[in-house]
Amino acid sequence: MIKIELLTKKNVLILLFVCFSVINTLCLAETNTRITDIRFWQSPEEAQIVLDLTKPPKVTEVNLIKDGSLNFNIKNCSFRPGRQRYPLQNPFLEVLTVQEADKDMSVNVNFKTPAGVQAKTYVLPANERKGDRIVIFLREPAAKQKQKRDAELAEVKQLKSENVKIVVIDPGHGGEDPGTSGNGIVEKNHVMAMGKLVKAYFDRDTRFKAVLTRDGDYIIPLDRRRQIAEHLGADAFVSLHINYNHTKSIRGTEVYY
């Protein structure tokens, strides 16, 4: 015999409450911003922490707290792991902690940098290639930068006195900016390899001093690329890029002078 138990008014109310709670939670999850990825890029002088998001975030001001770390909050946001701590211990960042706060549906971001490191935080809107994101931009201490620049200027002065021509080679893109791609070729990697070959060619001739704007997989702002050439008093500045075209019959080189 199958026993059928009729729902009482009390049971019906409990069932409705549970259903409402589940639906409400799902709705909140849909309307909230979510952190989908956390990335870190580093160059010799700069570093970036990138938090990828599903929607435009509401971010509080960055505050300095007692232990010397920096902190900001992302409102109406969720972070699937709940809490993650990244003890990077590098020249730009000692530790990064990202933690979801259950009480107010927000995510707390806390990071500590070594003494003197300059930190700026930007909220960047989505574009054709990238989604909404928060970028923490870190730069080495000003005193260290000046020390490097002074050493570079001393070398430039010596090279100019010997009538050595300075050629700055700029492999385009880098880091989270891959450039174009096709047939398994990624622009940032290809132009990096090209740049090293061109530098090696110039290095064989004592009349020239070749310098790369980047020698690894990291991004350099466009203005900084130009500034490197100007700072070194470059006699020539060569920016390397490759293009993609659907028409296979099109071949050759483009040169803008």
Backbone as CSV, one residue per row, in Angstrom:
resi,resn,N_x,N_y,N_z,CA_x,CA_y,CA_z,C_x,C_y,C_z
1,MET,0.854,-1.197,0.000,0.000,0.000,0.000,0.889,1.246,0.000
2,ILE,0.540,2.248,-0.824,1.287,3.505,-0.874,0.601,4.508,0.035
3,LYS,1.423,5.072,0.920,0.875,6.032,1.885,1.038,7.444,1.329
4,ILE,-0.016,8.158,1.212,0.029,9.534,0.710,-0.222,10.477,1.867
5,GLU,0.758,11.385,2.092,0.630,12.339,3.200,0.265,13.702,2.630
6,LEU,-0.854,14.214,3.036,-1.291,15.512,2.564,-0.482,16.630,3.232
7,LEU,-0.176,17.646,2.447,0.574,18.776,2.987,-0.319,19.634,3.864
8,THR,0.149,19.948,5.026,-0.577,20.859,5.905,-0.267,22.294,5.497
9,LYS,-1.034,23.229,6.013,-0.799,24.635,5.714,0.606,25.052,6.129
10,LYS,1.067,24.525,7.268,2.393,24.859,7.774,3.472,24.366,6.810
11,ASN,3.311,23.115,6.323,4.291,22.559,5.392,4.327,23.332,4.079
12,VAL,3.161,23.759,3.628,3.080,24.542,2.391,3.834,25.851,2.541
13,LEU,3.663,26.503,3.671,4.352,27.764,3.920,5.862,27.569,3.954
14,ILE,6.312,26.484,4.602,7.747,26.193,4.669,8.300,25.956,3.270
15,LEU,7.564,25.183,2.460,7.994,24.882,1.098,8.095,26.150,0.259
16,LEU,7.091,27.026,0.398,7.111,28.289,-0.338,8.287,29.169,0.078
17,PHE,8.584,29.184,1.371,9.704,29.982,1.881,11.032,29.484,1.310
18,VAL,11.193,28.144,1.285,12.427,27.563,0.745,12.574,27.905,-0.736
19,CYS,11.488,27.760,-1.492,11.521,28.074,-2.924,11.862,29.534,-3.167
20,PHE,11.250,30.427,-2.366,11.515,31.850,-2.500,12.982,32.150,-2.211
21,SER,13.540,31.521,-1.170,14.945,31.752,-0.798,15.885,31.318,-1.911
22,VAL,15.588,30.146,-2.513,16.438,29.642,-3.606,16.382,30.569,-4.799
23,ILE,15.143,30.980,-5.171,14.978,31.880,-6.315,15.670,33.211,-6.067
24,ASN,15.526,33.725,-4.840,16.149,34.996,-4.485,17.671,34.912,-4.577
25,THR,18.236,33.799,-4.107,19.693,33.598,-4.160,20.183,33.545,-5.598
26,LEU,19.421,32.830,-6.447,19.793,32.718,-7.860,19.721,34.072,-8.550
27,CYS,18.710,34.852,-8.214,18.567,36.184,-8.809,19.719,37.092,-8.409
28,LEU,20.088,37.026,-7.120,21.214,37.832,-6.651,22.500,37.435,-7.356
29,ALA,22.672,36.122,-7.541,23.880,35.638,-8.213,23.963,36.161,-9.641
30,GLU,22.770,36.295,-10.292,22.751,36.780,-11.666,23.043,38.271,-11.737
31,THR,22.559,39.048,-10.746,22.706,40.497,-10.802,24.062,40.966,-10.266
32,ASN,24.717,40.166,-9.441,26.000,40.564,-8.872,27.132,40.473,-9.885
33,THR,28.156,41.290,-9.649,29.405,41.178,-10.400,30.178,39.982,-9.856
34,ARG,30.869,39.260,-10.730,31.704,38.144,-10.291,33.139,38.346,-10.747
35,ILE,34.075,37.970,-9.908,35.484,37.935,-10.304,35.729,36.592,-10.995
36,THR,36.117,36.632,-12.259,36.306,35.390,-13.020,37.768,34.949,-13.093
37,ASP,38.687,35.893,-12.910,40.103,35.527,-12.987,40.940,36.608,-12.320
38,ILE,42.111,36.218,-11.819,43.074,37.149,-11.245,44.419,36.869,-11.906
39,ARG,44.999,37.889,-12.537,46.239,37.701,-13.288,47.309,38.675,-12.804
40,PHE,48.554,38.297,-13.022,49.679,39.131,-12.587,50.700,39.218,-13.713
41,TRP,51.073,40.449,-14.061,52.096,40.677,-15.083,53.231,41.482,-14.469
42,GLN,54.444,41.169,-14.875,55.597,41.869,-14.304,56.635,42.151,-15.383
43,SER,57.159,43.374,-15.366,58.279,43.760,-16.220,59.407,44.194,-15.287
44,PRO,60.565,44.540,-15.818,61.661,44.948,-14.927,61.340,46.150,-14.039
45,GLU,60.448,47.043,-14.501,60.178,48.269,-13.756,58.760,48.378,-13.220
46,GLU,57.860,47.563,-13.741,56.443,47.707,-13.402,55.778,46.346,-13.251
47,ALA,54.605,46.359,-12.630,53.811,45.134,-12.512,52.332,45.514,-12.494
48,GLN,51.496,44.552,-12.856,50.051,44.777,-12.849,49.348,43.573,-12.246
49,ILE,48.355,43.848,-11.402,47.419,42.826,-10.947,46.109,43.127,-11.656
50,VAL,45.568,42.137,-12.353,44.331,42.331,-13.113,43.241,41.430,-12.555
51,LEU,42.125,42.030,-12.165,40.955,41.276,-11.711,39.898,41.354,-12.810
52,ASP,39.633,40.234,-13.481,38.633,40.188,-14.539,37.241,40.031,-13.929
53,LEU,36.266,40.781,-14.469,34.921,40.832,-13.896,33.858,40.594,-14.961
54,THR,32.688,40.167,-14.526,31.583,39.927,-15.457,30.813,41.193,-15.781
55,LYS,30.871,42.189,-14.883,30.106,43.421,-15.061,30.899,44.604,-14.508
56,PRO,30.497,45.824,-14.858,31.163,46.996,-14.283,31.062,46.976,-12.757
57,PRO,32.171,47.157,-12.049,32.151,47.059,-10.590,31.906,48.405,-9.902
58,LYS,31.430,48.315,-8.667,31.346,49.483,-7.794,32.458,49.344,-6.763
59,VAL,33.461,50.206,-6.871,34.683,50.048,-6.072,34.851,51.222,-5.111
60,THR,35.193,50.910,-3.876,35.449,51.965,-2.888,36.847,52.550,-3.107
61,GLU,37.147,53.619,-2.397,38.488,54.206,-2.461,39.511,53.249,-1.845
62,VAL,40.748,53.379,-2.285,41.829,52.565,-1.725,42.278,53.193,-0.409
63,ASN,42.317,52.391,0.641,42.695,52.888,1.970,43.969,52.213,2.460
64,LEU,44.766,52.976,3.184,45.963,52.443,3.825,45.578,51.987,5.230
65,ILE,45.852,50.718,5.566,45.497,50.224,6.888,46.738,50.065,7.762
66,LYS,46.534,49.722,9.018,47.581,49.800,10.044,48.847,49.014,9.721
67,ASP,48.694,47.840,9.133,49.882,47.018,8.876,50.663,47.461,7.637
68,GLY,50.230,48.586,7.024,50.941,49.113,5.861,50.409,48.603,4.535
69,SER,49.401,47.750,4.572,48.829,47.232,3.330,47.731,48.161,2.822
70,LEU,47.340,47.966,1.563,46.309,48.770,0.918,45.062,47.915,0.740
71,ASN,43.904,48.582,0.797,42.661,47.831,0.820,41.568,48.577,0.064
72,PHE,40.763,47.812,-0.710,39.542,48.387,-1.279,38.482,47.295,-1.358
73,ASN,37.225,47.721,-1.546,36.097,46.809,-1.514,35.316,46.913,-2.821
74,ILE,34.880,45.750,-3.343,34.048,45.710,-4.545,32.624,45.366,-4.106
75,LYS,31.711,46.300,-4.261,30.341,46.123,-3.802,29.559,45.181,-4.728
76,ASN,28.560,44.505,-4.155,27.689,43.597,-4.924,28.509,42.678,-5.828
77,CYS,29.459,42.014,-5.214,30.383,41.179,-5.977,30.569,39.834,-5.285
78,SER,30.864,38.819,-6.080,31.130,37.492,-5.522,32.460,36.966,-6.048
79,PHE,33.050,36.069,-5.270,34.335,35.460,-5.611,34.227,33.980,-5.287
80,ARG,34.182,33.145,-6.311,33.824,31.739,-6.139,34.676,30.980,-5.113
81,PRO,36.001,31.144,-5.087,36.769,30.403,-4.067,36.475,30.848,-2.640
82,GLY,35.851,32.032,-2.489,35.580,32.564,-1.158,36.738,33.382,-0.634
83,ARG,37.896,32.755,-0.545,39.093,33.460,-0.082,40.332,32.845,-0.734
84,GLN,41.203,33.729,-1.220,42.473,33.281,-1.772,43.574,34.224,-1.315
85,ARG,44.707,33.641,-0.922,45.862,34.436,-0.508,47.024,34.076,-1.422
86,TYR,47.635,35.111,-2.004,48.739,34.904,-2.945,50.020,35.516,-2.359
87,PRO,50.872,34.712,-1.726,52.129,35.234,-1.154,53.227,35.308,-2.221
88,LEU,53.181,36.347,-3.048,54.083,36.427,-4.204,55.532,36.732,-3.826
89,GLN,55.710,37.608,-2.843,57.056,37.927,-2.349,58.024,38.273,-3.490
90,ASN,57.631,39.232,-4.338,58.529,39.705,-5.388,58.812,41.193,-5.191
91,PRO,59.620,41.824,-6.037,59.989,43.231,-5.802,58.828,44.213,-5.791
92,PHE,57.662,43.809,-6.329,56.527,44.723,-6.422,55.398,44.403,-5.451
93,LEU,55.274,43.152,-5.072,54.123,42.746,-4.272,54.511,41.639,-3.296
94,GLU,54.228,41.876,-2.010,54.523,40.855,-1.003,53.390,39.837,-0.915
95,VAL,52.165,40.337,-0.792,51.033,39.421,-0.662,49.759,40.098,-1.159
96,LEU,48.877,39.290,-1.770,47.566,39.742,-2.213,46.519,38.800,-1.625
97,THR,45.497,39.373,-0.984,44.413,38.566,-0.425,43.085,39.054,-0.983
98,VAL,42.309,38.129,-1.528,40.981,38.442,-2.057,39.979,37.588,-1.292
99,GLN,39.010,38.236,-0.637,38.090,37.501,0.230,36.667,38.017,0.085
100,GLU,35.751,37.082,-0.070,34.342,37.436,-0.158,33.769,37.634,1.234
101,ALA,32.982,38.699,1.402,32.310,38.970,2.679,30.856,38.513,2.561
102,ASP,30.480,37.512,3.340,29.139,36.930,3.239,28.032,37.889,3.650
103,LYS,28.338,38.745,4.618,27.300,39.591,5.211,26.735,40.616,4.235
104,ASP,27.601,41.295,3.491,27.128,42.383,2.635,27.338,42.128,1.138
105,MET,27.569,40.879,0.752,27.732,40.522,-0.660,28.760,41.422,-1.347
106,SER,29.970,41.457,-0.812,31.038,42.244,-1.406,32.337,41.443,-1.336
107,VAL,33.355,41.938,-2.029,34.668,41.282,-2.018,35.714,42.285,-1.550
108,ASN,36.503,41.869,-0.598,37.550,42.710,-0.044,38.893,42.348,-0.686
109,VAL,39.599,43.352,-1.195,40.903,43.140,-1.827,41.963,43.849,-0.999
110,ASN,42.929,43.087,-0.541,43.987,43.627,0.316,45.335,43.250,-0.278
111,PHE,46.238,44.225,-0.417,47.560,43.911,-0.957,48.637,44.752,-0.263
112,LYS,49.800,44.147,-0.103,50.914,44.819,0.566,52.120,44.836,-0.357
113,THR,52.708,46.022,-0.498,53.857,46.183,-1.388,55.117,46.463,-0.569
114,PRO,56.291,46.167,-1.112,57.537,46.550,-0.442,57.639,48.074,-0.320
115,ALA,58.452,48.539,0.585,58.595,49.983,0.836,58.978,50.721,-0.439
116,GLY,58.272,51.835,-0.698,58.616,52.697,-1.828,57.914,52.372,-3.125
117,VAL,57.328,51.186,-3.250,56.633,50.822,-4.488,55.388,51.701,-4.649
118,GLN,55.218,52.266,-5.833,54.091,53.145,-6.119,52.916,52.317,-6.646
119,ALA,51.728,52.527,-6.073,50.553,51.737,-6.456,49.393,52.652,-6.855
120,LYS,48.771,52.335,-7.993,47.577,53.049,-8.451,46.559,52.016,-8.925
121,THR,45.285,52.283,-8.642,44.222,51.353,-9.008,43.277,52.004,-10.018
122,TYR,42.975,51.258,-11.089,42.103,51.765,-12.151,40.955,50.789,-12.392
123,VAL,39.764,51.342,-12.664,38.618,50.539,-13.091,38.468,50.764,-14.597
124,LEU,38.676,49.703,-15.380,38.663,49.831,-16.833,37.415,49.185,-17.422
125,PRO,36.708,49.893,-18.305,35.473,49.344,-18.893,35.773,48.296,-19.964
126,ALA,34.775,47.494,-20.270,34.922,46.469,-21.303,35.104,47.122,-22.673
127,ASN,35.860,46.445,-23.535,35.996,46.877,-24.927,35.821,45.667,-25.836
128,GLU,36.197,45.807,-27.107,35.970,44.727,-28.068,36.751,43.461,-27.712
129,ARG,37.892,43.625,-27.038,38.768,42.482,-26.795,38.798,42.035,-25.336
130,LYS,38.436,42.930,-24.423,38.541,42.600,-23.000,37.273,42.987,-22.267
131,GLY,36.991,42.264,-21.183,35.837,42.567,-20.366,36.152,43.624,-19.322
132,ASP,35.174,43.879,-18.449,35.398,44.824,-17.350,36.492,44.271,-16.447
133,ARG,37.305,45.172,-15.886,38.417,44.720,-15.049,38.898,45.831,-14.139
134,ILE,39.528,45.402,-13.062,40.223,46.324,-12.149,41.710,46.035,-12.295
135,VAL,42.494,47.082,-12.501,43.939,46.916,-12.660,44.657,47.667,-11.547
136,ILE,45.472,46.942,-10.803,46.345,47.557,-9.794,47.717,47.694,-10.442
137,PHE,48.130,48.931,-10.662,49.376,49.215,-11.363,50.470,49.508,-10.340
138,LEU,51.549,48.760,-10.374,52.641,48.895,-9.408,53.924,49.313,-10.118
139,ARG,54.622,50.255,-9.530,55.870,50.727,-10.144,56.969,50.772,-9.090
140,GLU,58.195,50.462,-9.517,59.303,50.395,-8.581,59.551,51.755,-7.922
141,PRO,60.212,51.797,-6.765,60.443,53.059,-6.054,61.135,54.111,-6.922
142,ALA,60.754,55.381,-6.716,61.297,56.486,-7.511,62.821,56.574,-7.395
143,ALA,63.365,56.318,-6.212,64.819,56.395,-6.014,65.548,55.354,-6.868
144,LYS,64.949,54.165,-6.962,65.550,53.096,-7.762,65.472,53.436,-9.245
145,GLN,64.353,54.034,-9.652,64.209,54.463,-11.042,65.275,55.488,-11.406
146,LYS,65.479,56.463,-10.515,66.465,57.512,-10.782,67.873,56.915,-10.889
147,GLN,68.166,55.964,-10.032,69.476,55.312,-10.062,69.714,54.635,-11.416
148,LYS,68.701,53.961,-11.918,68.798,53.295,-13.221,68.970,54.317,-14.345
149,ARG,68.152,55.376,-14.304,68.202,56.389,-15.362,69.573,57.067,-15.398
150,ASP,70.124,57.369,-14.230,71.442,58.009,-14.175,72.518,57.108,-14.775
151,ALA,72.427,55.808,-14.484,73.396,54.850,-15.032,73.257,54.759,-16.552
152,GLU,72.004,54.780,-17.034,71.765,54.733,-18.484,72.312,55.971,-19.172
153,LEU,72.095,57.140,-18.575,72.585,58.382,-19.167,74.109,58.418,-19.217
154,ALA,74.751,57.876,-18.188,76.216,57.813,-18.175,76.723,56.935,-19.321
155,GLU,76.021,55.815,-19.553,76.412,54.926,-20.655,76.176,55.605,-22.001
156,VAL,75.035,56.303,-22.134,74.725,57.003,-23.379,75.785,58.054,-23.685
157,LYS,76.183,58.796,-22.658,77.205,59.829,-22.844,78.504,59.216,-23.362
158,GLN,78.873,58.077,-22.802,80.078,57.395,-23.236,79.962,56.918,-24.688
159,LEU,78.814,56.347,-25.022,78.596,55.849,-26.386,78.614,56.989,-27.405
160,LYS,77.981,58.116,-27.058,77.945,59.256,-27.969,79.355,59.821,-28.198
161,SER,80.166,59.802,-27.143,81.537,60.301,-27.274,82.365,59.436,-28.217
162,GLU,81.957,58.171,-28.351,82.668,57.244,-29.236,81.975,57.130,-30.594
163,ASN,80.987,58.004,-30.816,80.236,58.049,-32.076,79.506,56.729,-32.369
164,VAL,79.047,56.077,-31.325,78.270,54.844,-31.476,76.795,55.213,-31.660
165,LYS,76.154,54.649,-32.677,74.747,54.919,-32.955,73.853,54.009,-32.096
166,ILE,72.851,54.613,-31.481,71.942,53.863,-30.609,70.657,53.542,-31.371
167,VAL,70.335,52.260,-31.439,69.123,51.802,-32.126,68.201,51.150,-31.093
168,VAL,67.016,51.700,-30.938,66.030,51.130,-30.014,65.042,50.290,-30.818
169,ILE,64.944,49.013,-30.455,64.058,48.065,-31.139,62.872,47.775,-30.223
170,ASP,61.682,47.982,-30.750,60.465,47.897,-29.934,59.548,46.760,-30.403
171,PRO,59.666,45.566,-29.795,58.708,44.491,-30.124,57.327,44.851,-29.589
172,GLY,56.355,44.941,-30.467,55.020,45.397,-30.068,54.283,44.443,-29.137
173,HIS,53.258,44.996,-28.496,52.346,44.229,-27.627,53.105,43.599,-26.450
174,GLY,52.677,42.428,-26.002,53.310,41.781,-24.851,52.353,41.634,-23.688
175,GLY,52.631,40.651,-22.826,51.803,40.434,-21.649,50.385,40.074,-22.024
176,GLU,49.409,40.758,-21.418,48.003,40.439,-21.677,47.510,40.995,-23.014
177,ASP,48.386,41.694,-23.730,48.050,42.204,-25.063,48.772,41.352,-26.104
178,PRO,48.115,40.314,-26.657,48.811,39.394,-27.561,49.008,39.911,-28.971
179,GLY,48.271,40.985,-29.347,48.309,41.416,-30.732,47.456,40.481,-31.575
180,THR,47.745,40.415,-32.866,46.973,39.542,-33.744,47.489,38.112,-33.671
181,SER,46.737,37.187,-34.263,47.163,35.789,-34.276,46.555,35.069,-35.464
182,GLY,47.212,34.020,-35.895,46.726,33.219,-37.017,47.706,32.115,-37.337
183,ASN,47.177,30.959,-37.712,48.010,29.803,-38.067,48.993,29.434,-36.960
184,GLY,48.554,29.587,-35.717,49.408,29.222,-34.592,50.436,30.268,-34.218
185,ILE,50.462,31.395,-34.922,51.424,32.466,-34.641,50.740,33.545,-33.815
186,VAL,51.353,33.915,-32.699,50.859,35.001,-31.859,51.821,36.180,-32.015
187,GLU,51.274,37.331,-32.346,52.108,38.484,-32.701,53.143,38.835,-31.633
188,LYS,52.732,38.899,-30.377,53.655,39.335,-29.324,54.887,38.434,-29.242
189,ASN,54.693,37.120,-29.454,55.814,36.182,-29.383,56.694,36.269,-30.627
190,HIS,56.050,36.415,-31.781,56.791,36.458,-33.040,57.672,37.703,-33.122
191,VAL,57.112,38.866,-32.752,57.913,40.093,-32.842,59.009,40.122,-31.772
192,MET,58.784,39.404,-30.648,59.836,39.302,-29.631,61.031,38.533,-30.185
193,ALA,60.751,37.430,-30.867,61.820,36.639,-31.483,62.527,37.445,-32.571
194,MET,61.747,38.193,-33.360,62.332,39.041,-34.402,63.233,40.107,-33.786
195,GLY,62.754,40.725,-32.713,63.519,41.779,-32.054,64.867,41.289,-31.557
196,LYS,64.890,40.100,-30.981,66.152,39.544,-30.477,67.118,39.239,-31.616
197,LEU,66.578,38.799,-32.758,67.435,38.543,-33.921,68.028,39.841,-34.465
198,VAL,67.191,40.882,-34.555,67.669,42.178,-35.051,68.719,42.758,-34.111
199,LYS,68.487,42.637,-32.807,69.462,43.116,-31.823,70.794,42.375,-31.971
200,ALA,70.725,41.059,-32.129,71.947,40.264,-32.285,72.719,40.690,-33.530
201,TYR,71.982,41.057,-34.580,72.630,41.516,-35.814,73.402,42.809,-35.569
202,PHE,72.767,43.774,-34.889,73.440,45.047,-34.610,74.601,44.869,-33.629
203,ASP,74.439,43.948,-32.681,75.473,43.747,-31.661,76.785,43.233,-32.246
204,ARG,76.733,42.699,-33.461,77.955,42.226,-34.118,78.813,43.375,-34.626
205,ASP,78.223,44.557,-34.698,78.917,45.725,-35.256,79.160,46.740,-34.147
206,THR,80.408,47.049,-33.859,80.747,47.960,-32.754,80.311,49.399,-33.007
207,ARG,79.871,49.701,-34.207,79.403,51.066,-34.503,78.000,51.309,-33.948
208,PHE,77.347,50.223,-33.495,75.966,50.346,-33.044,75.790,49.766,-31.643
209,LYS,74.809,50.329,-30.947,74.362,49.799,-29.671,72.851,49.598,-29.792
210,ALA,72.413,48.334,-29.743,70.990,48.034,-29.878,70.371,47.785,-28.509
211,VAL,69.162,48.322,-28.305,68.451,48.187,-27.028,67.016,47.752,-27.317
212,LEU,66.526,46.755,-26.584,65.137,46.315,-26.697,64.273,47.044,-25.672
213,THR,63.098,47.489,-26.083,62.185,48.116,-25.111,61.649,47.085,-24.128
214,ARG,61.509,45.839,-24.582,61.131,44.735,-23.692,61.903,43.488,-24.119
215,ASP,62.275,42.666,-23.138,62.994,41.429,-23.460,62.281,40.204,-22.903
216,GLY,60.979,40.374,-22.600,60.172,39.267,-22.077,58.710,39.490,-22.391
217,ASP,57.862,38.616,-21.883,56.431,38.669,-22.153,55.725,39.561,-21.139
218,TYR,55.833,40.858,-21.342,55.126,41.820,-20.497,54.768,43.031,-21.343
219,ILE,53.757,43.749,-20.894,53.263,44.884,-21.658,53.956,46.173,-21.203
220,ILE,54.202,47.054,-22.163,54.770,48.375,-21.879,53.820,49.407,-22.471
221,PRO,53.391,50.409,-21.711,52.515,51.449,-22.263,53.159,52.128,-23.472
222,LEU,52.333,52.572,-24.422,52.855,53.180,-25.648,53.759,54.372,-25.353
223,ASP,53.339,55.239,-24.441,54.159,56.423,-24.120,55.522,56.030,-23.570
224,ARG,55.547,54.960,-22.784,56.813,54.514,-22.182,57.783,54.030,-23.254
225,ARG,57.279,53.404,-24.302,58.140,52.938,-25.397,58.856,54.124,-26.038
226,ARG,58.084,55.176,-26.313,58.673,56.388,-26.891,59.662,57.031,-25.930
227,GLN,59.300,57.068,-24.650,60.170,57.687,-23.651,61.523,56.982,-23.542
228,ILE,61.520,55.662,-23.698,62.781,54.902,-23.649,63.715,55.382,-24.744
229,ALA,63.170,55.529,-25.962,63.979,55.987,-27.095,64.492,57.410,-26.876
230,GLU,63.619,58.279,-26.379,64.020,59.669,-26.150,65.065,59.764,-25.044
231,HIS,64.871,58.998,-23.981,65.798,59.019,-22.853,67.198,58.573,-23.274
232,LEU,67.269,57.599,-24.160,68.562,57.076,-24.609,69.149,57.874,-25.775
233,GLY,68.420,58.888,-26.220,68.912,59.684,-27.350,69.085,58.833,-28.589
234,ALA,68.096,57.971,-28.854,68.205,57.006,-29.955,68.370,57.682,-31.305
235,ASP,69.253,57.118,-32.113,69.422,57.577,-33.496,68.370,56.953,-34.401
236,ALA,67.841,55.817,-33.986,66.767,55.159,-34.736,65.868,54.411,-33.763
237,PHE,64.569,54.432,-34.060,63.573,53.718,-33.252,62.770,52.838,-34.199
238,VAL,62.828,51.532,-33.992,62.163,50.590,-34.885,61.108,49.809,-34.102
239,SER,59.842,49.985,-34.481,58.743,49.273,-33.826,58.338,48.089,-34.693
240,LEU,58.324,46.891,-34.100,58.051,45.668,-34.848,56.624,45.171,-34.598
241,HIS,55.896,44.927,-35.692,54.545,44.383,-35.623,54.334,43.440,-36.805
242,ILE,53.345,42.574,-36.694,52.930,41.771,-37.843,51.426,41.929,-38.018
243,ASN,50.975,41.807,-39.257,49.560,41.952,-39.572,48.959,40.609,-39.980
244,TYR,47.649,40.505,-39.837,46.941,39.303,-40.271,46.025,39.668,-41.426
245,ASN,46.020,38.811,-42.454,45.145,39.054,-43.593,44.526,37.726,-44.034
246,HIS,43.228,37.750,-44.346,42.527,36.527,-44.753,42.946,36.073,-46.153
247,THR,43.457,37.017,-46.952,43.854,36.680,-48.325,45.284,36.155,-48.341
248,LYS,45.442,34.865,-48.619,46.754,34.223,-48.551,47.722,34.731,-49.612
249,SER,47.189,35.278,-50.707,48.067,35.741,-51.793,48.803,37.031,-51.431
250,ILE,48.339,37.723,-50.378,48.981,38.979,-49.973,50.194,38.663,-49.101
251,ARG,51.344,39.097,-49.538,52.592,38.879,-48.802,53.428,40.157,-48.828
252,GLY,54.454,40.189,-48.007,55.372,41.322,-48.072,55.512,42.045,-46.744
253,THR,56.150,43.192,-46.803,56.472,43.966,-45.608,55.891,45.366,-45.720
254,GLU,55.347,45.856,-44.623,54.883,47.252,-44.544,55.890,48.048,-43.752
255,VAL,56.293,49.186,-44.271,57.244,50.050,-43.551,56.651,51.451,-43.480
256,TYR,56.486,51.947,-42.266,56.034,53.335,-42.049,57.225,54.142,-41.556
257,TYR,57.533,55.211,-42.250,58.741,55.983,-41.907,58.374,57.432,-41.647
